[in-house]
């Protein structure tokens, strides 16, 4: 889309695109990617407690990110919520890496892709920028669903 379109039209298109995709991130539907894992090593009670706490924090941050209303709250809110989600996922990954290495690796890769797309957003993003974010959200949703499902089995 050309930046010569009026700002309000670009904002409306961006809002529609990001709102639909963020809503899809928050949906409770099944994941299109299921990861096969080897039988996990039984974690200690302390490790399980930390793992479950980190999962809850990551789920909360994911829900906040998915609930972002970009037009109403702005791209800075999206960026702030993404940073919180990224931090929570890093903590979860540190707790879960031994037992759920393949799911953590997939999540790390998906989050890196979304970070790249979000870092390129401006206050008046183009449709191409919004599409890049939207495209990167799908793998994040799928990999987070796979990771949280696997981790939840240990909680």
Phi, psi and omega per residue, in radians:
X1 nan 2.486 -3.087
X2 -1.395 2.401 3.106
X3 -1.255 -0.075 3.128
X4 -1.377 -0.140 3.033
X5 -1.149 2.615 3.108
X6 -1.012 2.563 -3.096
X7 -0.990 -0.695 -3.105
X8 -1.160 -0.565 3.108
X9 -1.262 -0.753 3.080
X10 -1.051 -0.748 -3.140
X11 -1.107 -0.704 3.140
X12 -1.153 -0.742 3.118
X13 -1.144 -0.784 3.117
X14 -1.066 -0.787 -3.119
X15 -1.040 -0.808 -3.138
X16 -1.081 -0.785 -3.121
X17 -1.119 -0.904 -3.103
X18 -1.202 -0.659 3.141
X19 -1.090 -0.771 3.115
X20 -1.095 -0.728 -3.100
X21 -1.303 -0.652 3.074
X22 -1.181 -0.630 3.073
X23 -1.098 -0.691 3.108
X24 -1.129 -0.585 3.101
X25 -1.137 -0.590 -3.100
X26 -1.485 -0.063 -3.100
X27 -1.216 2.652 -3.107
X28 -1.664 0.231 3.142
X29 -1.160 2.901 -3.108
X30 -1.203 2.838 3.130
X31 -1.524 2.566 3.093
X32 -1.478 -0.166 3.097
X33 -2.155 2.114 3.068
X34 -1.969 2.317 -3.122
X35 -1.711 2.334 3.033
X36 -1.519 2.354 -3.138
X37 -2.267 2.696 3.004
X38 -1.237 2.800 3.132
X39 -1.027 2.194 -3.092
X40 -1.236 2.651 3.035
X41 -1.272 2.369 -3.107
X42 -1.152 2.062 -3.135
X43 -1.381 2.773 3.085
X44 -1.227 2.895 3.137
X45 -1.065 -0.678 3.132
X46 -1.163 -0.766 3.128
X47 -1.120 -0.711 3.124
X48 -1.102 -0.719 3.131
X49 -1.085 -0.792 3.125
X50 -1.136 -0.713 3.133
X51 -1.065 -0.803 -3.121
X52 -1.181 -0.658 3.078
X53 -1.120 -0.776 3.118
X54 -1.134 -0.654 3.099
X55 -1.112 -0.778 3.128
X56 -1.064 -0.736 3.128
X57 -1.127 -0.741 3.131
X58 -1.159 -0.681 3.117
X59 -1.116 -0.736 3.113
X60 -1.087 -0.779 3.124
X61 -1.147 -0.653 3.094
X62 -1.115 -0.777 3.129
X63 -1.080 -0.695 3.083
X64 -1.097 -0.796 3.125
X65 -1.076 -0.818 -3.113
X66 -1.144 -0.468 -3.131
X67 -1.518 0.055 -3.109
X68 -1.149 2.224 3.044
X69 -1.767 1.677 -2.963
X70 -1.023 -0.760 -3.112
X71 -1.143 -0.787 -3.103
X72 -1.257 -0.713 -3.012
X73 -1.783 -0.309 3.072
X74 1.547 2.854 -3.130
X75 -1.202 -0.478 3.104
X76 -1.140 -0.633 3.077
X77 -1.142 -0.736 3.084
X78 -1.017 -0.799 -3.133
X79 -1.122 -0.708 3.132
X80 -1.142 -0.772 3.141
X81 -1.203 -0.593 3.066
X82 -1.129 -0.753 3.137
X83 -1.053 -0.709 3.101
X84 -1.133 -0.738 3.112
X85 -1.111 -0.782 -3.133
X86 -1.043 -0.747 3.119
X87 -1.111 -0.763 3.140
X88 -1.141 -0.677 3.128
X89 -1.200 -0.616 3.087
X90 -1.110 -0.725 3.104
X91 -1.132 -0.765 3.112
X92 -1.085 -0.757 3.122
X93 -1.052 -0.703 3.109
X94 -1.101 -0.670 3.135
X95 -1.319 -0.564 -2.976
X96 -1.791 -0.140 -2.980
X97 -0.977 -0.702 -3.094
X98 -1.165 -0.863 -3.070
X99 -1.393 -0.513 -3.004
X100 -2.296 0.882 -3.019
X101 -1.014 -0.766 -3.069
X102 -1.192 -0.659 3.120
X103 -1.204 -0.679 3.113
X104 -1.144 -0.734 3.132
X105 -1.099 -0.751 3.107
X106 -1.099 -0.713 3.134
X107 -1.139 -0.792 3.130
X108 -1.011 -0.754 -3.135
X109 -1.138 -0.768 -3.134
X110 -1.147 -0.726 3.136
X111 -1.137 -0.672 3.108
X112 -1.088 -0.696 3.101
X113 -1.128 -0.722 3.114
X114 -1.187 -0.670 3.111
X115 -1.040 -0.769 3.118
X116 -1.016 -0.806 -3.126
X117 -1.157 -0.750 -3.112
X118 -1.209 -0.652 3.123
X119 -1.065 -0.415 -3.123
X120 -1.533 -0.112 3.124
X121 -1.227 2.480 3.030
X122 -1.980 -3.134 3.096
X123 -1.135 -0.465 3.086
X124 -2.181 1.266 -3.049
X125 -1.211 2.654 3.090
X126 -1.412 2.941 3.080
X127 -1.095 -0.629 3.106
X128 -1.080 -0.708 3.104
X129 -1.115 -0.773 3.138
X130 -1.119 -0.689 3.119
X131 -1.134 -0.684 3.109
X132 -1.089 -0.740 3.098
X133 -1.125 -0.792 -3.127
X134 -1.047 -0.749 3.139
X135 -1.115 -0.678 -3.126
X136 -1.309 -0.341 -3.132
X137 -1.232 -0.593 -3.112
X138 -1.011 -0.932 3.116
X139 -1.086 -0.559 3.094
X140 -1.144 -0.830 3.123
X141 -1.023 -0.850 -3.090
X142 -1.117 -0.800 -3.102
X143 -1.252 -0.597 3.089
X144 -1.184 -0.684 3.094
X145 -1.082 -0.785 3.129
X146 -1.108 -0.782 -3.135
X147 -1.146 -0.821 -3.096
X148 -1.155 -0.623 3.075
X149 -1.113 -0.782 3.122
X150 -1.116 -0.801 -3.111
X151 -1.171 -0.712 -3.123
X152 -0.991 -0.567 3.129
X153 -1.111 -0.380 3.132
X154 -1.654 -0.137 -3.093
X155 -1.553 nan nan
